[in-house]
Amino acid sequence: MKKAYKILAINGSHRSEKGFTEIVLQKFITGAESAGAQCEVLHVSKKKIMACESCGKCLFETPGVCKYNDDMESIILKMEEADLLIFASPVYFDSMSSNLKKMIERLRSTLDAFFEFKNKRTYHLKTNKTKQKAVTIFTAGNPERESFVSISRVFNRIIDNMGIQLAGEFNFPASHLLISDPKRLASQLEAVTMSGKEIVSEGNIKKELLEKANGEYIDDPEITLQQMTQMILKMRKENNMGRI
Ligand SMILES: Cc1cc2nc3c(=O)[nH]c(=O)nc-3n(C[C@H](O)[C@H](O)[C@H](O)COP(=O)(O)O)c2cc1C
């Protein structure tokens, strides 16, 4: 029997399944499952993960083994078993959520202690390219795509460091629209679902599909900002905050 294609989605949102990021992530999962993938979503905010203290134990004393006995051990095992890793996060101060960052820092124990220099970059020795692939899913409150420049750059390097291939990026600005005006994002979200299906059935995601998924749905960032302001004022009024 053919082995099922395994996907591990790591959602770094502090709002876990209630957040905007999860909406986009679930669209991808729906497509992947329709093509027969076995998917698991891991909510980092619900896991017990200690911060890497850079104590050096995993480098010098017990190579590859961290001093902490928390949820990271099972997370690393699941990551190693997956054919595809999904890194999902809200944009927080132009980067990933602190929970996700903390989890990624703990991957230090999985990397070789020694380095090599190739293609003008320093890599851990163990990071030979594997067949494993990754995709990223990010949502941001701001309406402009500039909001994803830093987080995308960071993940391109992290994924390259891990020796795996980035198969696609999905960036959704003005994330409140996922709730307040989902129709506006319908064709982009459909392309996310199709991408999930395609990576399982074809092993990659076509450029045209990625372009469609990241297609523009904000006509004018300034008008979108005005809509956001109205939404915030309405929410404050509903919560009786007395400041307006
Ligand atoms: C602490 C914090 C920092 C944020 N920083 C940014 C930011 O730098 N740029 C941006 O566009 N949105 C920012 N946002 C908005 C979130 O990226 C946005 O609401 C996101 O979709 C939330 O995803 P979630 O509901 O899955 O947690 C920030 C939100 C919080 C709570």
The ligand as an SDF file (V2000), in Angstrom:
LIG
                    3D

 31 33  0  0  0  0  0  0  0  0999 V2000
    1.5130   41.9690   18.9570 C   0  0  0  0  0  0  0  0  0  0  0  0
    0.9660   42.1960   17.5670 C   0  0  0  0  0  0  0  0  0  0  0  0
    1.8020   42.7180   16.6020 C   0  0  0  0  0  0  0  0  0  0  0  0
    1.3280   42.9150   15.2980 C   0  0  0  0  0  0  0  0  0  0  0  0
    2.1960   43.4260   14.3510 N   0  0  0  0  0  0  0  0  0  0  0  0
    1.7420   43.6040   13.0910 C   0  0  0  0  0  0  0  0  0  0  0  0
    2.6290   44.1300   12.0820 C   0  0  0  0  0  0  0  0  0  0  0  0
    3.7910   44.4100   12.3220 O   0  0  0  0  0  0  0  0  0  0  0  0
    2.1280   44.2930   10.8190 N   0  0  0  0  0  0  0  0  0  0  0  0
    0.8370   43.9750   10.5000 C   0  0  0  0  0  0  0  0  0  0  0  0
    0.4460   44.1300    9.3500 O   0  0  0  0  0  0  0  0  0  0  0  0
   -0.0150   43.4660   11.4360 N   0  0  0  0  0  0  0  0  0  0  0  0
    0.3980   43.2720   12.7120 C   0  0  0  0  0  0  0  0  0  0  0  0
   -0.4410   42.7250   13.6590 N   0  0  0  0  0  0  0  0  0  0  0  0
   -1.7760   42.2260   13.2330 C   0  0  0  0  0  0  0  0  0  0  0  0
   -1.7660   40.7080   12.9700 C   0  0  0  0  0  0  0  0  0  0  0  0
   -0.7110   40.3510   12.1020 O   0  0  0  0  0  0  0  0  0  0  0  0
   -3.0690   40.2450   12.2980 C   0  0  0  0  0  0  0  0  0  0  0  0
   -4.1900   40.6410   13.0220 O   0  0  0  0  0  0  0  0  0  0  0  0
   -3.0420   38.7470   12.1070 C   0  0  0  0  0  0  0  0  0  0  0  0
   -3.9100   38.3880   11.0540 O   0  0  0  0  0  0  0  0  0  0  0  0
   -3.4730   37.9880   13.3540 C   0  0  0  0  0  0  0  0  0  0  0  0
   -3.5040   36.5880   13.0800 O   0  0  0  0  0  0  0  0  0  0  0  0
   -4.2120   35.5770   14.0760 P   0  0  0  0  0  0  0  0  0  0  0  0
   -5.6280   36.0020   14.2420 O   0  0  0  0  0  0  0  0  0  0  0  0
   -4.0810   34.2510   13.4300 O   0  0  0  0  0  0  0  0  0  0  0  0
   -3.4510   35.6240   15.3710 O   0  0  0  0  0  0  0  0  0  0  0  0
   -0.0060   42.5520   14.9630 C   0  0  0  0  0  0  0  0  0  0  0  0
   -0.8450   42.0280   15.9720 C   0  0  0  0  0  0  0  0  0  0  0  0
   -0.3620   41.8520   17.2690 C   0  0  0  0  0  0  0  0  0  0  0  0
   -1.2850   41.2630   18.3190 C   0  0  0  0  0  0  0  0  0  0  0  0
  1  2  1  0
  2  3  1  0
  2 30  2  0
  3  4  2  0
  4  5  1  0
  4 28  1  0
  5  6  2  0
  6  7  1  0
  6 13  1  0
  7  8  2  0
  7  9  1  0
  9 10  1  0
 10 11  2  0
 10 12  1  0
 12 13  2  0
 13 14  1  0
 14 15  1  0
 14 28  1  0
 15 16  1  0
 16 17  1  0
 16 18  1  0
 18 19  1  0
 18 20  1  0
 20 21  1  0
 20 22  1  0
 22 23  1  0
 23 24  1  0
 24 25  2  0
 24 26  1  0
 24 27  1  0
 28 29  2  0
 29 30  1  0
 30 31  1  0
M  END
$$$$
